[in-house]
């Protein structure tokens, strides 16, 4: 298992930032490198070819209108919780027995939060409503006005460790078919950010302070697929199922 650790240490160094138009080619190169490193981690080989999601589209007026209506409801809108049981992934080797002893296969864990275009707009609209301001499409920050779904992946919390090493940060997230590492079916995020500071400035404290952000095109998020969340520590990755009820709830 130690043979894959080098790739995990490199991932946070090369996967960063929202793309801007002046850095398109450098970021494409960076994302390809991220994919190759992740392929090595998963045992896919260095020549892996990843399925690409469709490009993001602008936020539709219908989504904005629905978000404004939801913001006026008695219950405030909140991010969708990404949860599931522990399904650890290792690189062609048994899970460390010491780690395995800390994992309860029946316990439902929270792995992060999901921010669809709808919920981002609804959170902004609620901020405006609470402040007594009018809200319309022009009030949605250009930084989040797209059709992508953002996943804020929380650190892994180790129950066998105390102190600052208890939390193990996420370094990457992909989407795959259930239980699969078929190189042709892995979907990479459109972009990743190593922290949530920019999104917190826009959406406020509903965004976790310590998490990694990965943005996926709408067609990547499908019932039956899984998020694979890669961590920097000895629990190398966790699979989280995207359930039909998730798709129904994630407007």
Secondary structure, DSSP 8 states (H G I E B T S, - for coil): -GGGHHHHHHHHHH--S---GGGHHHHHHHHHHHHHHHHHHHT--TT---B---------HHHHHHHHHHHTSSS----EEEEE---EE-SSS---HHHHTT--TTS-EEEEEEE-HHHHHHHHHHHHHHTT----GGGS-TTT-SS-EEEEEE-EE-TT--GGGGEE-EEEEEEEETT---TTT-EE-SEEES--HHHHHHH-TTS-SSEEEEEE-GGG--TTEEEEEEESSSS-EEEEE--HHHHHH--
